Amino acid sequence: MASSPTIDAAAKALRRRLVSAAPHILGTEFTGHDLPTHRLLAELSAAVRATGDAATLWLLQTSVAGAMPNREQFLRVRRLLELSRPGAEHHALLEGCAGMAASNERFAESITIVDGGVVADVDFCARHGHNTGIQRVTRETLGRWHRDHDITLVAWTATGRSMRSLIPDETQRVVDWTSERRLEHSVEADEKSSTLVVPWNSTLVLPEVSPHRAWDRLACLAEFSSNRVALIGYDSIPVTGADHVVASEVDRFVRYLSVVKHADLVAAISDSTAEEFSGFAGALHAQGLAGPLVQSVPLPVALASATQPAAAPAAAGVPVVLCVGTQEPRKNQLAVLAASELLWQQGLEFELRFIGGAAMPLTIPFDLEVERLRADGRAVTVERTASDAILESAYRDARFSVFVSLNEGYGLPIGESLAAGTPVVATNYGSMAEIAVGGGCLLVDPRDDLAIAEAMRELLTDDAKLAELRVEARGRTLRTWDEYADHLWTTVNQWEKTP
């Protein structure tokens, strides 16, 4: 009986994947590329079993199944291989990979093995136009890396079983993002034009939080493959500040830590964040794990773009107080509203301007309070789809900004405001206080509404103090996005994989 085209395509793809993997498993001197598929598989399986090397088994299993294993799948195959009879290793391997292969929608495809390169997982930024916080860091950094270095950008297949190359539009969404692309989203069907990517002896960089559908496979890759895994550590707020986030975010972050614990490097965005991840790494000793190396690579004090001159004093008229950030309880905008209402009641005139997205449903209390204040005639504006140009202009036009978040990994709006030469009322602890060390800020206890109001009053009424802080902000030695990208590149390329 003749085989079907689908079976023929799958068989040919399996052979191509084995041929691709063979030099990495058997050595570059391997010359048996013309062997029948079953003989090639037998030779590869026997070699992997003989060495007992976890990394080559991970590569062989990935090549046979056309998908990356999770830890349970990897250990099952390893045990089947160890228990197999001499000469029957390939049967054990096929038995262990059968379930993975059967559920792999892209089994009938080849793979591209990236040997010794830098691979960056940019799945979210590739798929979405959303651009706050983590996405801004990812795009500012990867745009520069893509320009200056040889890197491979990857996303994940729809099921999260394999890494894949980016289609052209996704690449542009990462390395050449503009505000006009904010609402864009990649089309799943277009993924068929991408190729499956397998890193080998490479540095896999996770500049954003990878998609949850891939975490168990990423954790397995970090633990067993030959790749080094480096990630940007943004914060541990879902654990340390669980009372400020939805329960599902807590659960997801705890699962994400399974990737972190087997990673080799965490490049933390501030000293405070480095301290948090170092604590987690230390706790892993109880599991017999060394944990990742944690290094502080602070984010810059910079605007997303620097196309305008330094800020000039605000024009005459009602002063504008700016508050940038996603509207959610952790950002503490309700305290800013309360402090502002106190000042309005005392006769001070100013406009309170919020720029940032809405973290639904967490933003509902904020929206209700804004509606109440507007009904009372208070000057409160909220913009949730502002472009970078509007944001930059808002920083420069504001009399000062307020960022009194309860918990941050860094606090980009503080740095952005200072880069525009605009003073900031900021939180007096953690990463936010770190940024303030260079000047231009008034520090307050974010849990004290009266303290926030008093700092705002001072900058609304004391022109001399405001001018002093402006001079400090303009006199800072600013760390740029170019410098951050270079620092991060050096950091992720100067260490070896943890034994």
N, C-alpha and C positions, 0 to 999 in steps of 0.2 A: 504494500500500500504506500502510495506516495505521501510524503510529509506535506503539511500545510505550509503556506508562505509564512505564517506567524511563527511556526516552530522552526522553520529554516532560518528566519531572521534572528530568533533568540539564540539558536545554536551558533550562528556566525558571530553574534555579538559576544557571547561567552568566550569564544575562541580569541577574539580580538582583545578582550579584557585580560585573558590569561597571558597572551603574548606581550601585552603592555607591562604586566606585573613581573614577568619572568626575569628580566635583567636585574630588577631590584631585589628579587628573592634569591636567585641562583648566581648572580654576579654578571657583570657586563660581558664576560667571556662566553656566556651561554650561547650556543649555536643551534639549539634544537627547535627553532621556530617552526620547522616544517613537520614536526611530530604530529600525529593524530591527536585530536583534542583529549581523548581519554589517557593517552600516554603522557602528554604534557601535564595534565592535571595530576596524574600519578606521581610524576617526578617532582612537581612542586610540593605536593602534600607530604611525600616522604622526606624531602629536604627540610620542610618546616618542622615536622615531627622530630627529626634528628637533632636539630639545633635547640628545640624547645623555646625559640625566641618569640615572645608575645607580639612584637611589632610586625614581624613578617607574617605571622598568622593573621593578625588584623588586616593586613593588606591583601592576603590571599582570600580571606573570607569576604572582604568587601568586593574583590574582583569577581569571585564566583557568584555572589548574590546580586551584584550590581547595585548594592546599597550598603550603607554603613551599619554595623551591628550595635545594639545596645549591650550593656554589661552582661545581662542574662544570656543573650544569644551568643556572645563571645565565649563565655565560660562553658556553655554547653558544647560548642564545637571543640574547644580545647580538650575537654574531658573525653568526648567521643574519639578524638584523634589519639589521645594518650592510651585509650583502652583498645584501640584497633589492632588487628593482627598485622604483622609486617607484610607489606605488599597490598594491603587493603585500606591504606590510609585515605585514598581518594573516595572510597565508598562512605567512610565515616564523615568526611568533609561534606559530601553531597547530601547525606542524611541531615547533617546539622544545618545546612544552608537552605534546605528545601522550603521551609516555611517563609524565610526571608525572601527568597526568589519568587515564590508564588504570590506574595502580597505586594511585590514591587511593580508598580505600573510602568516603570521605565527599564524593565529587565532586558528588553531587546535593543539596548543601546551600548555603545562603547564608552570608555572612560578616558579622561585626560589626566595623567599623573603629573602633578607639579612637584618636581624633585628639587629640594633645597631652596625654595623661593619663599616669598612672603605672601601669604594668602589672607585676605581680610573679609570677614563675614559682615556684610552690610545689608542683610535681608530687609529690615524694616525701611531703611532709607531708600533702598532700591524700589520698593513696592509702593511707598506712600510719599506724598508731598508735605506731610506734617513736619514742622521744623522748629521745635522748641527744645531747650536743654540738651539732652543727649544727642538728638538729631543735628543740632547746630554744631556740637563738638565733632561729631562724626564727619559731617560734610566739610567743615573748615579744615579738618585734619586730612581726610582721604583725598580731598581735592588737591592738596599740596603734594601728598605722597604720589598720587597718580601722575602729577606733572613732573616730579623730580626723581622718581624711583621706578624700578620694574616690579610691579605688584600685580597680583591676581585678585580681582574683586569677585566675590561669590555671594549667592543667596542659597536658599534651600528649596527643594521641590515641594509641591503642594502638601505632600504627606509628611515631609520632614525626614525622609529616609536617606536622602543624598544631597550633597552640595552640587550646585550647578553654576555655570557661567551666567553672567548678566546679558540680557538682550540690550541692544544699543540705547533704547529709551531709558532703561533702568540705570545704565552707566551714567547718562547725562543727569538723571535725577539725583545721583550721588555726588558727582564731581563738578557739576555745573548747574546747581540748583538756583532758581530765582523765585521770588515771591509769587510770580504768576503760576507756579507749579504747585501751589499749596494744596489744592484740592485734587490733585492727580492721584491715580491709583493704577498699578500695572494690571494687565489682563492675564488671567491664569492661562488662557489658551496659547498666548504668545510664548510661554515657557518651552513649548515643544521645539523651538528653534535654538534653545540653549544646549550646552553639552555638560555631561556629568563630570565633576572635578573631584579628584582624590589627592589630598596633600600627602607628601612623603618626605621625611627629613626636612620639613619646612617649618617656618614660624607662622602659626595660625593666630591672627590678631582678631580679637573680638572688641571692636571700638564701640559697639552698642550692645544692649542686652539681646542675645540671640533669641529667635522664636522658641516658645516653650515646646512646640512639637518636636524640636530637635535636641532638647537638653540631654535626654538619656543617651543619645548617640554621641553628642559632643563630650559628655563625661567619659564615655568609653574610649573615645579617641584620645582624650587627654591622659587617661590612665594607661592605655596599652599601646598606642601607636608610637611611631618614631618621631612624631611631630612635637614641637614645643608650642605651648599654648600661652598666649599673653592676652590679658584683658584690661580694659580701662575700668577701674573701680570707681563708680560714681558715688555710691552711698549704701548704707545698710538700713535705711529708714523703714522699710517694711517690717523689720525685726525690732529695731531700737525705738521706732515711733509707730508701732502697730496701731495705736489708738487714733492715729491721724489718717489711716488709709483703709480702703475696703478690705474685707476679710480675704477675698480671692487674691488680692495682690500679695498678702502675707503668705498664703499658701504657695503661690507661684515663686516668690523669691526664695523661700526655703528650699524648693526643688532646684532652683537655679544654683544654689550653693553647692550642689553635687558637681557642677562643672567647676566652680571656683576651687573646691578642695583638691581637685586633681590638676589644676592649672599650674604652670611653672612661674608665672609672674602676674602680679596685680600692679598696674601703674595707676596709683590713686590720684584723684584730681586735686587733693589738698592734703596738708599734714594731718588734719583731723580725720579725714577719710582713711588715710594710711593707718592711723592708730586703730580705727575700727576693724579694718581687714587684718591687721596684724594680730589683734585679739582673736579673731576667728581662726587664723592660721595656727596660733598657739594652742587653741582648743583641740586641734586635730591630732596633737601628739597622743592624746588618749586613745586614738584609733590606730596608732602606729604609723601615722602619716606625717611627713615633714611639713606639708602645707606649702602654699606658694610663697615665693619671695615677694615681699611687698615694698615698693618704692614710691615715694611721693614725686609726682610730675605735675606740679600745679598748673591749672588753666591760666590763660592770659588775662590781663586787664586790658580789654580791647573791645571795640565795636566789631560787628560782623563785617562792616566795610569802613574804610577810612577815606571817604571821598570829599569830605568837607573840612574846613579849617577848624581850629579849636573854638570852643564855645565862647560867645560873647555874652555880656550881662543881658539878662532878660529884658525885653522891651517893656515900656511903661504900660500899665493896665493891671487887670486882676491877675495876680500871680498863679501859676499852675504848679501843683504838687503832683508828681508822677509816681505811680506804683505799677511796676512791671512784674508779671508772673502769672502762672496758671491760677485761676480762682479755685482754691481748695483749702480746707481748714489748716493744713500745715503751713501755708503761706501767710496765714494770720491777717488777712485783709479785713476781717471783722473788727480786729483791734484798731486798724487804721481808720476805719469808718467811725468807730466810737470816739477815737481821739479827735478826729476832724469835727464830729458833731459838737463836741465840747467847745472847740475853738470857734465854730460858727455861732454857737449860743452866746459866746462872749464878745461877738461883734467883729471877729476877723473875717476878711473877705479873701477867698481864694477858690480856685477850681481844683477839684480832686479828679485826676484822670487815671483810669486803670487801663492797661494794655496787657492782654494775655488771653489764652484760651480758657474754655470752661471744662472742668473735670466733672462731668455729670456722673451721678446725681449729687456729688459732693458740693457743687456750687449753689445749690438751691437756697441755703440760708443766706449766702452772700447776695443773691439776686433779690430775695425778699427785703433785705435791709436796704439795698440800693433803691428799690421801688418806694420804700417808706420815706427815705430821705428826699428823693425827688418830689414826692407828693408834698413835702414840707418846703419845697422851693430851693433845696440845696443843690449846688453846682457839682454834680457827680456825672462823669461820662465813663462809659465802658466800651472798649473796642477789642473785638475778638478775632479779627481777620486783618490786622494791620500789616502792611508790607514792611520790609527791612528799611526802606527809605522813610516811611512814616515813623517807624520806631526810632531811627537815628535822629530825625528831626525833633521828635518828642523829647528825647534826652537833652538835646541842645537848647530847646526852648523852655524847659522847666526851670523854675527857680531852684528846686532841689527835688530829689527823689526819695522815696521811703521803701526800704526793704527790710522788714522786721520778721522774717520767717522764723519759725520755731526750730526748724531742723533742716540743714542743707548739706549736701556733699561739697558744694563750693559757693554758689550764689552769683551766677553770671550777671544778673542785672546790676549788682554793685559795681563789678568791673566795667561793665558797659557804660554806666553813668559816669564813673570816674574818668574813663577814656574820653568822654565827651566834655570833660571839664566841669561836670555838674555835681555838687556835693550830695551826700547820701546820709539819711538817718538809717542806721543799720544795727543789727543784732550784736550784742556785746560779748558773744562767745562763739566757739567753734570756728568753722572755716570762714564765716563772715567777718569775724574779728581779725582773722589772718589777713584778709584782703585790706582791711582798714588800716593796718599798720603803716602803710606808706603815706597816710594823710588823706584829707578830703572828706572825712566822715565824722558824724556825731554818733556815738554808740549808746544804746539804751537796752534795758531789759525788755524783751518783746512781750513778756507776760504782764507788764505793767502799763495799762492804757494811759495812766496819768503821765508816766515818764515819756511815752511816745508823744503825747500831746505837748508836753513842755519842750521837747526837742524841736517839734514842728513849729511851735510858737517862736522859739528863738530864731529859727532860720526865716520865719515870715516877717519878723519885726526888727531883727538886728542886722542891718546891712553890713556893718563892719565884720561881724562874725561870718556872714555869708561870703564876703569878699575874701576873708582869710582862708576859708575852706576851698574856695575856687582857686586861689593861688597854690594851695597845697595839691589839689587835684591836678592842675596843669603842670606842676613841677615834678610829678612822679616820673620815675623811670619805668615806662610801661613795658610789660612783657607781651609780645605780639603773637598772633596766631602762627606766623612763620617760625618764631622761636619755639613755641610749644610743639609744633609738628616736628621740628628738627630734634628737640629734646626727646620726644616720645619715640621717634624712629631710632635714635641712638640707644635708648633704653631697651627696646624690644629686640635689638640685634646684638647685644653685648654680653649675653649670658647663655649658659648651656642648659639643656634639659635636665630636670631634677632626676637623679637616679631612682 
